[in-house]
Amino acid sequence: MKPRDALVFDINDLRRILKEDGLYNQETRKKIEEYINYYRTYEHNDVKIFDELE
């Protein structure tokens, strides 16, 4: 699995779990967005791993 695909899978799973537990709200959405944005800009040796993260 590509790194981007693994991240998308994990984020979708996290959202599902939060919704099932009644914890998916504005605050958790904001934290997930911050997490996604961190990986959008993550670079290792000047190579972007996640070019098109949705």
C-alpha distance matrix in Angstrom:
0.0 3.8 6.5 8.2 6.3 6.3 9.8 10.9 10.1 12.0 14.7 15.3 15.7 18.0 20.0 20.4 21.7 24.0 25.4 26.1 27.9 29.8 28.5 26.8 29.3 30.0 29.6 26.1 25.0 26.4 24.6 21.2 22.1 23.1 19.8 17.9 20.6 20.2 16.6 17.7 20.2 18.4 19.0 18.7 21.2 21.7 18.2 16.7 13.0 13.1 15.5 15.4 14.6 16.2
3.8 0.0 3.8 5.5 5.2 6.2 8.7 10.0 10.6 12.4 14.4 15.5 16.6 18.4 20.2 21.2 22.6 24.4 25.9 27.1 28.8 30.3 28.7 26.7 28.8 29.0 28.6 25.4 23.9 24.9 23.2 19.9 20.2 21.0 17.9 15.7 17.9 17.5 13.8 14.5 16.9 15.2 15.6 15.7 18.0 18.2 14.6 13.0 9.4 9.5 11.9 12.3 11.9 14.1
6.5 3.8 0.0 3.8 5.5 5.1 6.2 8.7 9.9 10.6 12.3 14.3 15.3 16.4 18.4 20.0 21.1 22.5 24.4 25.8 27.0 28.5 26.5 24.5 26.5 26.6 25.7 22.6 21.4 22.0 20.1 17.0 17.4 17.7 14.5 12.7 14.8 14.0 10.4 11.7 13.9 12.0 12.8 13.0 15.9 16.2 13.0 11.0 7.3 7.4 10.7 11.4 10.3 13.0
8.2 5.5 3.8 0.0 3.8 5.4 5.2 6.2 8.6 9.9 10.6 12.3 14.2 15.3 16.6 18.4 20.0 21.1 22.6 24.4 25.9 26.9 24.9 22.6 24.3 24.1 23.7 20.8 19.1 19.7 18.3 15.0 15.0 15.9 13.1 10.5 12.7 12.8 9.2 9.6 12.6 11.7 13.1 14.4 17.3 16.8 13.5 10.7 7.4 5.6 8.4 8.1 6.7 9.2
6.3 5.2 5.5 3.8 0.0 3.8 5.4 5.1 6.1 8.6 9.9 10.6 12.2 14.2 15.4 16.5 18.4 20.0 21.2 22.6 24.4 25.7 24.3 22.0 24.1 24.5 24.4 21.2 19.5 20.8 19.6 16.0 16.4 17.9 15.0 12.6 15.4 15.8 12.4 13.0 16.2 15.4 16.9 17.9 20.8 20.4 17.0 14.4 11.0 9.3 11.5 10.4 8.8 10.0
6.3 6.2 5.1 5.4 3.8 0.0 3.8 5.5 5.1 6.2 8.6 10.0 10.5 12.2 14.3 15.4 16.5 18.3 20.0 21.1 22.6 24.2 22.7 20.9 23.3 24.0 23.4 19.9 18.9 20.3 18.4 15.0 16.2 17.3 13.9 12.4 15.5 15.3 12.1 13.8 16.6 15.2 16.9 17.5 20.7 20.9 17.8 15.4 11.8 10.7 13.8 13.2 11.0 12.2
9.8 8.7 6.2 5.2 5.4 3.8 0.0 3.8 5.4 5.1 6.1 8.6 9.8 10.4 12.3 14.2 15.3 16.4 18.3 19.9 21.1 22.3 20.3 18.3 20.4 20.7 20.0 16.7 15.6 16.7 14.8 11.4 12.5 13.5 10.2 8.7 11.9 11.8 9.0 10.8 13.8 12.7 15.1 16.3 19.8 19.7 17.0 14.1 11.0 9.2 12.4 11.6 8.7 10.0
10.9 10.0 8.7 6.2 5.1 5.5 3.8 0.0 3.8 5.5 5.2 6.1 8.5 9.8 10.6 12.3 14.2 15.3 16.5 18.4 20.1 21.0 19.4 16.9 19.0 19.4 19.4 16.2 14.4 16.1 15.0 11.2 12.0 14.0 11.4 9.1 12.5 13.5 11.0 11.8 15.3 15.1 17.6 19.3 22.6 22.0 19.1 15.9 13.0 10.3 12.6 10.8 7.7 7.6
10.1 10.6 9.9 8.6 6.1 5.1 5.4 3.8 0.0 3.8 5.6 5.3 6.2 8.6 10.0 10.6 12.4 14.3 15.5 16.6 18.5 20.0 18.9 16.9 19.6 20.7 20.6 17.1 15.9 18.1 16.7 13.1 14.7 16.6 13.8 12.2 15.8 16.5 14.0 15.3 18.7 18.0 20.4 21.6 24.9 24.8 21.8 18.9 15.6 13.5 16.0 14.3 11.4 11.0
12.0 12.4 10.6 9.9 8.6 6.2 5.1 5.5 3.8 0.0 3.8 5.5 5.0 6.1 8.6 9.8 10.5 12.2 14.2 15.3 16.5 18.2 16.6 15.1 17.8 19.0 18.4 14.7 14.2 16.2 14.2 10.9 13.2 14.7 11.6 11.0 14.8 14.9 12.9 15.0 18.0 17.0 19.7 20.9 24.4 24.6 22.0 19.2 16.0 14.2 17.2 15.9 12.6 12.5
14.7 14.4 12.3 10.6 9.9 8.6 6.1 5.2 5.6 3.8 0.0 3.8 5.4 5.0 6.2 8.6 9.9 10.5 12.3 14.2 15.4 16.3 14.4 12.3 14.7 15.5 15.1 11.6 10.6 12.7 11.2 7.6 9.8 11.8 9.3 8.6 12.3 13.2 11.8 13.5 16.7 16.4 19.5 21.3 24.9 24.6 22.2 19.0 16.3 13.8 16.4 14.7 11.0 10.3
15.3 15.5 14.3 12.3 10.6 10.0 8.6 6.1 5.3 5.5 3.8 0.0 3.8 5.4 5.1 6.2 8.7 9.9 10.6 12.4 14.4 15.2 14.2 11.9 14.6 16.0 16.4 12.9 11.6 14.4 13.7 10.1 12.1 14.8 12.7 11.6 15.2 16.6 15.1 16.3 19.7 19.7 22.7 24.5 28.0 27.5 24.9 21.6 18.8 16.1 18.2 15.9 12.5 10.8
15.7 16.6 15.3 14.2 12.2 10.5 9.8 8.5 6.2 5.0 5.4 3.8 0.0 3.8 5.4 5.0 6.2 8.6 9.9 10.6 12.4 14.2 13.4 12.0 15.3 17.3 17.3 13.5 13.3 16.2 14.8 11.7 14.4 16.6 14.2 13.9 17.6 18.4 17.0 18.7 21.9 21.4 24.4 25.7 29.3 29.3 26.7 23.7 20.7 18.4 21.0 19.0 15.6 14.4
18.0 18.4 16.4 15.3 14.2 12.2 10.4 9.8 8.6 6.1 5.0 5.4 3.8 0.0 3.8 5.4 5.2 6.1 8.6 9.9 10.7 12.2 10.6 9.4 12.5 14.5 13.9 10.1 10.5 13.2 11.5 8.9 12.2 14.0 11.8 12.3 16.0 16.5 15.9 17.9 20.8 20.4 23.6 25.1 28.8 28.8 26.6 23.6 20.9 18.6 21.3 19.6 15.9 14.8
20.0 20.2 18.4 16.6 15.4 14.3 12.3 10.6 10.0 8.6 6.2 5.1 5.4 3.8 0.0 3.8 5.5 5.1 6.1 8.6 9.9 10.4 9.1 6.9 10.0 12.0 12.4 8.9 8.5 11.9 11.3 8.6 11.3 14.0 12.7 12.7 16.1 17.4 17.1 18.4 21.5 21.8 25.2 27.1 30.8 30.3 28.1 24.8 22.4 19.6 21.7 19.5 15.8 13.9
20.4 21.2 20.0 18.4 16.5 15.4 14.2 12.3 10.6 9.8 8.6 6.2 5.0 5.4 3.8 0.0 3.8 5.5 5.2 6.2 8.7 9.9 10.0 8.5 12.1 14.8 15.4 12.1 11.9 15.5 14.9 12.4 15.1 17.8 16.2 16.2 19.7 20.9 20.2 21.6 24.9 24.9 28.1 29.8 33.5 33.2 30.7 27.5 24.8 22.1 24.3 21.9 18.4 16.3
21.7 22.6 21.1 20.0 18.4 16.5 15.3 14.2 12.4 10.5 9.9 8.7 6.2 5.2 5.5 3.8 0.0 3.8 5.4 5.1 6.2 8.6 8.4 8.5 12.2 15.2 15.1 11.7 12.7 16.0 14.8 12.9 16.2 18.2 16.5 17.2 20.7 21.4 21.0 22.9 25.8 25.5 28.8 30.2 33.9 34.0 31.7 28.7 26.0 23.7 26.2 24.2 20.6 19.0
24.0 24.4 22.5 21.1 20.0 18.3 16.4 15.3 14.3 12.2 10.5 9.9 8.6 6.1 5.1 5.5 3.8 0.0 3.8 5.5 5.2 6.1 4.9 4.9 8.6 11.7 11.5 8.4 9.9 13.1 12.2 11.0 14.3 16.2 15.2 16.3 19.4 20.4 20.6 22.4 25.1 25.1 28.6 30.4 34.1 34.0 32.0 28.9 26.5 24.0 26.4 24.3 20.6 18.8
25.4 25.9 24.4 22.6 21.2 20.0 18.3 16.5 15.5 14.2 12.3 10.6 9.9 8.6 6.1 5.2 5.4 3.8 0.0 3.8 5.4 5.0 5.9 5.0 8.5 11.9 12.9 10.3 10.9 14.5 14.5 13.1 15.8 18.4 17.7 18.2 21.3 22.7 22.8 24.2 27.1 27.5 31.0 33.0 36.7 36.2 34.1 30.8 28.4 25.7 27.6 25.2 21.6 19.2
26.1 27.1 25.8 24.4 22.6 21.1 19.9 18.4 16.6 15.3 14.2 12.4 10.6 9.9 8.6 6.2 5.1 5.5 3.8 0.0 3.8 5.5 7.7 8.3 11.8 15.4 16.0 13.4 14.4 18.0 17.6 16.2 19.1 21.5 20.4 21.1 24.3 25.5 25.4 27.0 29.9 30.0 33.3 35.0 38.7 38.6 36.4 33.2 30.5 28.0 30.2 27.8 24.3 22.1
27.9 28.8 27.0 25.9 24.4 22.6 21.1 20.1 18.5 16.5 15.4 14.4 12.4 10.7 9.9 8.7 6.2 5.2 5.4 3.8 0.0 3.8 5.5 7.8 11.0 14.6 14.6 12.2 14.2 17.3 16.6 16.0 19.2 21.0 20.2 21.5 24.5 25.3 25.6 27.5 30.2 30.1 33.6 35.2 38.9 38.9 37.0 33.9 31.4 29.1 31.5 29.4 25.7 23.8
29.8 30.3 28.5 26.9 25.7 24.2 22.3 21.0 20.0 18.2 16.3 15.2 14.2 12.2 10.4 9.9 8.6 6.1 5.0 5.5 3.8 0.0 3.8 5.8 8.2 11.9 12.5 10.9 12.7 15.8 15.8 15.6 18.3 20.4 20.2 21.4 24.1 25.3 26.0 27.5 30.1 30.5 34.1 36.1 39.8 39.5 37.7 34.4 32.2 29.6 31.6 29.3 25.7 23.5
28.5 28.7 26.5 24.9 24.3 22.7 20.3 19.4 18.9 16.6 14.4 14.2 13.4 10.6 9.1 10.0 8.4 4.9 5.9 7.7 5.5 3.8 0.0 3.8 6.0 9.5 9.2 7.5 9.9 12.6 12.3 12.5 15.4 17.0 17.0 18.5 21.0 22.1 23.0 24.7 27.1 27.4 31.1 33.1 36.8 36.5 34.9 31.7 29.7 27.2 29.4 27.3 23.7 21.8
26.8 26.7 24.5 22.6 22.0 20.9 18.3 16.9 16.9 15.1 12.3 11.9 12.0 9.4 6.9 8.5 8.5 4.9 5.0 8.3 7.8 5.8 3.8 0.0 3.8 7.2 7.9 5.9 6.9 10.2 10.6 10.2 12.6 14.9 15.1 16.0 18.5 20.0 20.9 22.1 24.7 25.4 29.1 31.4 35.1 34.4 32.7 29.3 27.5 24.6 26.5 24.2 20.6 18.4
29.3 28.8 26.5 24.3 24.1 23.3 20.4 19.0 19.6 17.8 14.7 14.6 15.3 12.5 10.0 12.1 12.2 8.6 8.5 11.8 11.0 8.2 6.0 3.8 0.0 3.8 5.5 5.4 6.1 8.6 10.1 10.6 12.2 14.3 15.4 16.5 18.3 20.1 21.5 22.4 24.7 25.8 29.6 32.1 35.7 34.8 33.4 30.0 28.6 25.6 27.1 24.9 21.4 19.2
30.0 29.0 26.6 24.1 24.5 24.0 20.7 19.4 20.7 19.0 15.5 16.0 17.3 14.5 12.0 14.8 15.2 11.7 11.9 15.4 14.6 11.9 9.5 7.2 3.8 0.0 3.8 5.6 5.1 6.2 8.8 10.0 10.5 12.4 14.3 15.3 16.4 18.4 20.3 20.8 22.8 24.4 28.1 30.9 34.4 33.2 32.1 28.6 27.6 24.6 25.8 23.7 20.5 18.4
29.6 28.6 25.7 23.7 24.4 23.4 20.0 19.4 20.6 18.4 15.1 16.4 17.3 13.9 12.4 15.4 15.1 11.5 12.9 16.0 14.6 12.5 9.2 7.9 5.5 3.8 0.0 3.8 5.5 5.2 6.4 8.8 9.9 10.7 12.6 14.4 15.4 16.7 19.0 20.0 21.6 22.8 26.5 29.2 32.7 31.8 30.9 27.6 26.7 24.1 25.6 24.0 20.6 19.2
26.1 25.4 22.6 20.8 21.2 19.9 16.7 16.2 17.1 14.7 11.6 12.9 13.5 10.1 8.9 12.1 11.7 8.4 10.3 13.4 12.2 10.9 7.5 5.9 5.4 5.6 3.8 0.0 3.8 5.3 5.0 6.1 8.5 9.8 10.5 12.3 14.1 15.3 16.9 18.3 20.3 21.1 24.8 27.2 30.9 30.2 29.0 25.7 24.3 21.8 23.7 22.0 18.4 17.0
25.0 23.9 21.4 19.1 19.5 18.9 15.6 14.4 15.9 14.2 10.6 11.6 13.3 10.5 8.5 11.9 12.7 9.9 10.9 14.4 14.2 12.7 9.9 6.9 6.1 5.1 5.5 3.8 0.0 3.8 5.5 5.1 6.1 8.6 9.8 10.5 12.2 14.2 15.6 16.3 18.6 19.9 23.7 26.4 29.9 28.8 27.4 24.0 22.7 19.7 21.2 19.2 15.8 13.9
26.4 24.9 22.0 19.7 20.8 20.3 16.7 16.1 18.1 16.2 12.7 14.4 16.2 13.2 11.9 15.5 16.0 13.1 14.5 18.0 17.3 15.8 12.6 10.2 8.6 6.2 5.2 5.3 3.8 0.0 3.8 5.5 5.0 6.2 8.7 9.8 10.5 12.3 14.5 15.1 16.8 18.3 22.1 25.0 28.4 27.1 26.2 22.9 22.2 19.4 20.7 19.2 16.0 14.8
24.6 23.2 20.1 18.3 19.6 18.4 14.8 15.0 16.7 14.2 11.2 13.7 14.8 11.5 11.3 14.9 14.8 12.2 14.5 17.6 16.6 15.8 12.3 10.6 10.1 8.8 6.4 5.0 5.5 3.8 0.0 3.8 5.4 5.0 6.2 8.7 9.8 10.6 12.7 14.3 15.7 16.5 20.3 22.8 26.3 25.6 24.7 21.6 20.6 18.3 20.2 19.2 15.8 15.3
21.2 19.9 17.0 15.0 16.0 15.0 11.4 11.2 13.1 10.9 7.6 10.1 11.7 8.9 8.6 12.4 12.9 11.0 13.1 16.2 16.0 15.6 12.5 10.2 10.6 10.0 8.8 6.1 5.1 5.5 3.8 0.0 3.8 5.4 5.0 6.2 8.6 9.9 10.9 12.4 14.6 15.3 19.1 21.5 25.1 24.4 23.0 19.7 18.2 15.6 17.7 16.3 12.7 12.0
22.1 20.2 17.4 15.0 16.4 16.2 12.5 12.0 14.7 13.2 9.8 12.1 14.4 12.2 11.3 15.1 16.2 14.3 15.8 19.1 19.2 18.3 15.4 12.6 12.2 10.5 9.9 8.5 6.1 5.0 5.4 3.8 0.0 3.8 5.4 5.0 6.1 8.6 10.0 10.4 12.6 14.2 17.8 20.8 24.2 22.9 21.6 18.1 17.3 14.4 15.7 14.3 11.0 10.3
23.1 21.0 17.7 15.9 17.9 17.3 13.5 14.0 16.6 14.7 11.8 14.8 16.6 14.0 14.0 17.8 18.2 16.2 18.4 21.5 21.0 20.4 17.0 14.9 14.3 12.4 10.7 9.8 8.6 6.2 5.0 5.4 3.8 0.0 3.8 5.5 5.1 6.1 8.8 9.8 10.9 12.2 16.0 18.8 22.2 21.1 20.4 17.2 16.8 14.5 16.1 15.5 12.6 12.9
19.8 17.9 14.5 13.1 15.0 13.9 10.2 11.4 13.8 11.6 9.3 12.7 14.2 11.8 12.7 16.2 16.5 15.2 17.7 20.4 20.2 20.2 17.0 15.1 15.4 14.3 12.6 10.5 9.8 8.7 6.2 5.0 5.4 3.8 0.0 3.8 5.5 5.2 6.6 8.8 10.4 10.6 14.3 16.8 20.4 19.7 18.6 15.6 14.5 12.5 14.9 14.5 11.3 12.1
17.9 15.7 12.7 10.5 12.6 12.4 8.7 9.1 12.2 11.0 8.6 11.6 13.9 12.3 12.7 16.2 17.2 16.3 18.2 21.1 21.5 21.4 18.5 16.0 16.5 15.3 14.4 12.3 10.5 9.8 8.7 6.2 5.0 5.5 3.8 0.0 3.8 5.4 5.3 6.2 8.9 9.8 13.4 16.2 19.7 18.5 17.0 13.5 12.4 9.7 11.6 10.8 7.6 8.5
20.6 17.9 14.8 12.7 15.4 15.5 11.9 12.5 15.8 14.8 12.3 15.2 17.6 16.0 16.1 19.7 20.7 19.4 21.3 24.3 24.5 24.1 21.0 18.5 18.3 16.4 15.4 14.1 12.2 10.5 9.8 8.6 6.1 5.1 5.5 3.8 0.0 3.8 5.4 4.9 6.5 8.6 12.1 15.4 18.5 16.9 15.9 12.6 12.5 10.1 11.2 11.1 8.7 10.1
20.2 17.5 14.0 12.8 15.8 15.3 11.8 13.5 16.5 14.9 13.2 16.6 18.4 16.5 17.4 20.9 21.4 20.4 22.7 25.5 25.3 25.3 22.1 20.0 20.1 18.4 16.7 15.3 14.2 12.3 10.6 9.9 8.6 6.1 5.2 5.4 3.8 0.0 3.8 5.5 5.5 6.1 9.8 12.7 16.0 15.0 14.4 11.6 11.5 10.2 12.1 12.9 10.8 12.8
16.6 13.8 10.4 9.2 12.4 12.1 9.0 11.0 14.0 12.9 11.8 15.1 17.0 15.9 17.1 20.2 21.0 20.6 22.8 25.4 25.6 26.0 23.0 20.9 21.5 20.3 19.0 16.9 15.6 14.5 12.7 10.9 10.0 8.8 6.6 5.3 5.4 3.8 0.0 3.8 5.3 4.7 8.3 10.9 14.4 13.5 12.1 9.0 8.1 6.7 9.4 10.4 8.3 11.1
17.7 14.5 11.7 9.6 13.0 13.8 10.8 11.8 15.3 15.0 13.5 16.3 18.7 17.9 18.4 21.6 22.9 22.4 24.2 27.0 27.5 27.5 24.7 22.1 22.4 20.8 20.0 18.3 16.3 15.1 14.3 12.4 10.4 9.8 8.8 6.2 4.9 5.5 3.8 0.0 3.8 5.7 8.5 11.9 14.8 13.0 11.4 7.9 8.0 5.6 6.7 7.7 6.5 9.5
20.2 16.9 13.9 12.6 16.2 16.6 13.8 15.3 18.7 18.0 16.7 19.7 21.9 20.8 21.5 24.9 25.8 25.1 27.1 29.9 30.2 30.1 27.1 24.7 24.7 22.8 21.6 20.3 18.6 16.8 15.7 14.6 12.6 10.9 10.4 8.9 6.5 5.5 5.3 3.8 0.0 3.8 6.3 9.9 12.5 10.5 10.1 7.2 8.7 7.9 8.6 10.6 10.2 13.2
18.4 15.2 12.0 11.7 15.4 15.2 12.7 15.1 18.0 17.0 16.4 19.7 21.4 20.4 21.8 24.9 25.5 25.1 27.5 30.0 30.1 30.5 27.4 25.4 25.8 24.4 22.8 21.1 19.9 18.3 16.5 15.3 14.2 12.2 10.6 9.8 8.6 6.1 4.7 5.7 3.8 0.0 3.8 6.8 10.0 9.1 8.5 6.4 7.1 7.7 9.7 12.2 11.5 14.8
19.0 15.6 12.8 13.1 16.9 16.9 15.1 17.6 20.4 19.7 19.5 22.7 24.4 23.6 25.2 28.1 28.8 28.6 31.0 33.3 33.6 34.1 31.1 29.1 29.6 28.1 26.5 24.8 23.7 22.1 20.3 19.1 17.8 16.0 14.3 13.4 12.1 9.8 8.3 8.5 6.3 3.8 0.0 3.8 6.4 5.5 5.4 4.8 6.7 8.8 10.2 13.5 13.7 17.3
18.7 15.7 13.0 14.4 17.9 17.5 16.3 19.3 21.6 20.9 21.3 24.5 25.7 25.1 27.1 29.8 30.2 30.4 33.0 35.0 35.2 36.1 33.1 31.4 32.1 30.9 29.2 27.2 26.4 25.0 22.8 21.5 20.8 18.8 16.8 16.2 15.4 12.7 10.9 11.9 9.9 6.8 3.8 0.0 3.8 5.3 5.4 6.9 7.8 10.9 12.7 16.1 16.4 20.0
21.2 18.0 15.9 17.3 20.8 20.7 19.8 22.6 24.9 24.4 24.9 28.0 29.3 28.8 30.8 33.5 33.9 34.1 36.7 38.7 38.9 39.8 36.8 35.1 35.7 34.4 32.7 30.9 29.9 28.4 26.3 25.1 24.2 22.2 20.4 19.7 18.5 16.0 14.4 14.8 12.5 10.0 6.4 3.8 0.0 3.8 5.5 8.6 10.3 13.6 14.7 18.4 19.2 22.9
21.7 18.2 16.2 16.8 20.4 20.9 19.7 22.0 24.8 24.6 24.6 27.5 29.3 28.8 30.3 33.2 34.0 34.0 36.2 38.6 38.9 39.5 36.5 34.4 34.8 33.2 31.8 30.2 28.8 27.1 25.6 24.4 22.9 21.1 19.7 18.5 16.9 15.0 13.5 13.0 10.5 9.1 5.5 5.3 3.8 0.0 3.8 6.5 9.5 12.2 12.4 16.2 17.4 21.1
18.2 14.6 13.0 13.5 17.0 17.8 17.0 19.1 21.8 22.0 22.2 24.9 26.7 26.6 28.1 30.7 31.7 32.0 34.1 36.4 37.0 37.7 34.9 32.7 33.4 32.1 30.9 29.0 27.4 26.2 24.7 23.0 21.6 20.4 18.6 17.0 15.9 14.4 12.1 11.4 10.1 8.5 5.4 5.4 5.5 3.8 0.0 3.8 6.2 9.2 9.6 13.3 14.8 18.5
16.7 13.0 11.0 10.7 14.4 15.4 14.1 15.9 18.9 19.2 19.0 21.6 23.7 23.6 24.8 27.5 28.7 28.9 30.8 33.2 33.9 34.4 31.7 29.3 30.0 28.6 27.6 25.7 24.0 22.9 21.6 19.7 18.1 17.2 15.6 13.5 12.6 11.6 9.0 7.9 7.2 6.4 4.8 6.9 8.6 6.5 3.8 0.0 3.8 5.8 6.1 9.8 11.1 14.8
13.0 9.4 7.3 7.4 11.0 11.8 11.0 13.0 15.6 16.0 16.3 18.8 20.7 20.9 22.4 24.8 26.0 26.5 28.4 30.5 31.4 32.2 29.7 27.5 28.6 27.6 26.7 24.3 22.7 22.2 20.6 18.2 17.3 16.8 14.5 12.4 12.5 11.5 8.1 8.0 8.7 7.1 6.7 7.8 10.3 9.5 6.2 3.8 0.0 3.8 6.1 9.1 9.6 13.4
13.1 9.5 7.4 5.6 9.3 10.7 9.2 10.3 13.5 14.2 13.8 16.1 18.4 18.6 19.6 22.1 23.7 24.0 25.7 28.0 29.1 29.6 27.2 24.6 25.6 24.6 24.1 21.8 19.7 19.4 18.3 15.6 14.4 14.5 12.5 9.7 10.1 10.2 6.7 5.6 7.9 7.7 8.8 10.9 13.6 12.2 9.2 5.8 3.8 0.0 3.8 5.7 5.8 9.6
15.5 11.9 10.7 8.4 11.5 13.8 12.4 12.6 16.0 17.2 16.4 18.2 21.0 21.3 21.7 24.3 26.2 26.4 27.6 30.2 31.5 31.6 29.4 26.5 27.1 25.8 25.6 23.7 21.2 20.7 20.2 17.7 15.7 16.1 14.9 11.6 11.2 12.1 9.4 6.7 8.6 9.7 10.2 12.7 14.7 12.4 9.6 6.1 6.1 3.8 0.0 3.8 6.2 9.6
15.4 12.3 11.4 8.1 10.4 13.2 11.6 10.8 14.3 15.9 14.7 15.9 19.0 19.6 19.5 21.9 24.2 24.3 25.2 27.8 29.4 29.3 27.3 24.2 24.9 23.7 24.0 22.0 19.2 19.2 19.2 16.3 14.3 15.5 14.5 10.8 11.1 12.9 10.4 7.7 10.6 12.2 13.5 16.1 18.4 16.2 13.3 9.8 9.1 5.7 3.8 0.0 3.8 6.3
14.6 11.9 10.3 6.7 8.8 11.0 8.7 7.7 11.4 12.6 11.0 12.5 15.6 15.9 15.8 18.4 20.6 20.6 21.6 24.3 25.7 25.7 23.7 20.6 21.4 20.5 20.6 18.4 15.8 16.0 15.8 12.7 11.0 12.6 11.3 7.6 8.7 10.8 8.3 6.5 10.2 11.5 13.7 16.4 19.2 17.4 14.8 11.1 9.6 5.8 6.2 3.8 0.0 3.8
16.2 14.1 13.0 9.2 10.0 12.2 10.0 7.6 11.0 12.5 10.3 10.8 14.4 14.8 13.9 16.3 19.0 18.8 19.2 22.1 23.8 23.5 21.8 18.4 19.2 18.4 19.2 17.0 13.9 14.8 15.3 12.0 10.3 12.9 12.1 8.5 10.1 12.8 11.1 9.5 13.2 14.8 17.3 20.0 22.9 21.1 18.5 14.8 13.4 9.6 9.6 6.3 3.8 0.0
